[in-house]
Amino acid sequence: MQRAINIKNKRARFEYELMDQYTAGIVLTGTEIKSIRAGKASIAESFCSFSEQGELFIINMHIDEYSHGGYVNHRTKGDRKLLLQRKELRKLLKQVQNVGLTIVPLQVFLTDKGLAKVRIALAKGKKIHDKRETIKDRDNKRQLDRVKKNFKR
């Protein structure tokens, strides 16, 4: 039985206010997909950017070298192309250029067919006071859950 691969970017929800989410395919080589299936990847410091040709790339995605790869192993940090429909790419490019939003990767996962997908989001950066508000809301929710749990007993 294959375990589910679910690599998340936990900082993205804290650092950014997420607008629209998309699921994109990712172009990988053989050793890259094997490392992802082993759970040896990280998107903590990565972001998405458009090239001059209008293609979307994920930058700074870290995928460890495959242990049985040999001399044809891949580079650990590199730009990897994301696959979206042309209509979605145009919409994202317009939002990034005109409104000043950014695209952040949220999650890397495997489909039932074994394909690697990336969930990306159109995001707006939060200010410091927004981050403090998020922390305050999280703490209040945690305390409320404790009270409810103790009250039910």
Salt bridges, closest charged atoms under 4 A:
GLU15 OE2 - ARG11 NH2 2.47
GLU15 OE1 - LYS131 NZ 2.96
GLU32 OE2 - ARG80 NE 2.93
GLU45 OE1 - LYS77 NZ 3.53
GLU55 OE2 - LYS81 NZ 3.07
ASP64 OD1 - HIS62 NE2 2.61
ASP130 OD1 - HIS129 ND1 3.14
ASP139 OD1 - ARG142 NH1 3.53
ASP145 OD2 - LYS141 NZ 3.26
